[in-house]
């Protein structure tokens, strides 16, 4: 792996430093969010899911943006609950 600002976030088992941004691959999102890749890409095209950043040929997703998307889905499914 090349030395780059993204390398630590991509290394398996690497612990993020405090306040560090983490990046995730699509395969990780499928398991985390419970949607298939095709469904996620459809939501991205519609502007309903955080867009990835490009790193070479890879599409990587900012974990904090995905966390916020998940939290919003939870809030939307439970009206009246703070």
N, C-alpha and C positions, 0 to 999 in steps of 0.2 A: 504494500500500500504506500502511496506517495505521501510525503509530508505536506499536509494542507490543513487549513482550519477545520475542514469537515472530517478529517481522518479520525480524531478521537471519538466523535459521535457515532461513527460507523463501526468502530472496532467492537467485536463481540465481547461483552463483559466489562467494557470500559465504564467506569463510574463517572457521571457528569459532575463537574464542579458546581458549587453554589451559584445559582442564577444562569447556568449554561443552557443554551438551547439544545434540544435533542432532535435528531432527525430520524424518521422511520421510513422503511420501504413499504411498498404496497402490500406485500405478503404479510407483513406485521399488522397492517391496518385491517386486512380482511379478518384476521383472527380477533383483533381487539374490538372492532366495531360490529362484527357479525354480518357484514355485507360482502357480496362477491365483488371481484375487481370490476366487472362490467357495470354493476350497480353504482360503485363508487365513481367511476369515470363519468357516468351519466349525471350524477349529482354535481360533479366538478364542472361539467359543461353547462349545467343549468345555473351555476353560481351558488349552489346550496351546500357545498362542501369545500373546505379550504383547498386552494390550488397548490400543487407541488412546486418546489423549486427544482431547477435542473442542475445536475452535477455530472457533466459529461453526458453519457447516454442514460443515466439513471434519473428517475423522478423521486424526490425525497420530500417528505411531509414534515412540517414543524409540529412537534408533539404538543406544544402549548396551544396551537391553533386547533388541533384535533381535540384536545381536552375541552376547550371552550365549546366546540361543536357538540360534543357529547353532553356537556352540562346543559346546553341550550335545548337539546332534544329531551332531556329529562325534565327540565322546567316546563317545556311546552306540553309534555304528556301529563303533567300534574298541575292543572290550573288551581290557583288559590293556595298552593303550598309554597312557602317561602324557600 
